[in-house]
C-alpha cells in the first residue's frame, strides 16, 4: 500500500509542477497580448489549488503509514494551497494586464518551488539516510 501512495504522491506533485508552469505560460501570453484574465484562468488556478489539497492528503497518508517525511514539506504544500487564492485576494479580483503579469510570475515561482520540494536529492521530503560513524 505504501508503494502505491508513494507513486501517487510523485504523480500528483509532477502534475502540480506541470499545471503551475502551464498557468504561468498562459498568464504570460495573456499579459503579452495585453488582454484581461478570464474566468477560465481563475478556474484553472483554483483547480491547481485543489490539486495541492490532494497532494496534502497524499502526504498525510504517507506520514500515517510510517514513512519518515520532513515537516517542511507540509509547509511547502500549505504554500501551494494558499498561493493562488491568496494572490487573487491580494489583487482583489483584478484581471487587467498587470494582474496577468503578477499571476505569471507567481505561477512560475510556484512551479520552481514545487520542483525544489520534490527533488529527493535535497532531502526535503525524505530525511537523508544517517550513516554510522566509523
N, C-alpha and C positions, 0 to 999 in steps of 0.2 A: 504493500500500500504506500509506503514511504517513497518508493521509486516513482510511482505514478504521480504523487503530489509534487515531487521534485521536478519531474519532466513538465508537468502542467505549469509549475511556477516559472520555469525557464521560458516556456512558450508564451505565457502571459506577459512577462517583462519584455520579451522581444517584440511582442505585438504593441506594447505601450511605447517602446522606443520608436518603432516604425510609424505608429499613429502620430506621435508628437512631431517627428520630422515632417510628416505629411501636412500636419496642421501649420507648422512653421512655413513650409513652402507655399501652401495655399494662401496664408495671410500675406506672405511676401509678394506673391503675384498680384493679389488684390490691391495691396498698397502701391506697388509699382505702376499698376494701371490707373491709380487714382480713384478707385471705386470704394464703395462702402461695404463693410462686413454685413453679410446677410444672416438670416435666422438659421440657414443651413450650417454656416460656420459655427455659430454658437451651439447648435445642437450637437455638432461633431465634437466640440470642445467638452461639452458636458458628458458625451458618450465616453470620451477618453477618461474623464473623471470616474465614471462608472467602472471602467476597466481597472483603474487604480484601486478602487474599492475591492474588486475581485482579487487583485494582487495581494491586498492586505489580508483577505480571508485565507488565501493560499499560504501566506507567510505564517498566519496564526495556526493553521493546520500543521505546518511543518514544525513549529515550535512545540505544539502539544504532542506531536509524535515523538518528541525527544531529540530532535536534531539541534545541535549546538549552533544557533544563529546569533549574530550580534544584534543588540538592541538598536544600534544606529540605523539598521536597515528599516526598522519600524518608523524612524524619523524621516527617512527618505520617502517612504510610502505616504506618510502623513503630508509631506510637502507635495507629493504627486496628487493627492486628493484635494488639497486646498488651492493649488496654484491657478487653475483655470477659473473656478468660481470666484477666487479672490481677485484675480486680475479684472474680471468682469465687474465685480463690485467696486473696486477702486476706480475704475474708469466710469462708473455709474451708468453702464449700459451704452456708452458711446460706440458708434460704429463708423466713424469717419476714417480718413486715411492715416492719421497719426495713431489711432487705436489699432489699425491693422498692422502698422509697423511695430507697435508695442507687443501685440499678440504674437507676431512673427518672432520677435526676439525672445519672448518668454517661452514659446514652444520649442525653439531650437535649444535654448539653455536647458530646458527641462529634459529634452531628449539626451543631451550630453550628460546631464546629471543621472539619468537612468542608466546610461552606459557605464558611468563611473560606479554606480551602485551594483551593477550586475557583473562586474569583472571579478571573477573568483581569485585572480592573481593578487589582487589588492587586499584580500582578506576582509572585505567589508561585510559580506553576507555570512560567510562561514569563517569561524575562527581559524587562524593559521595553526597548523599542527605544531605541537610542542615536542621538540626533540630533546631527549635526555642529555644531560651534560656528561662528558666522558669522565 
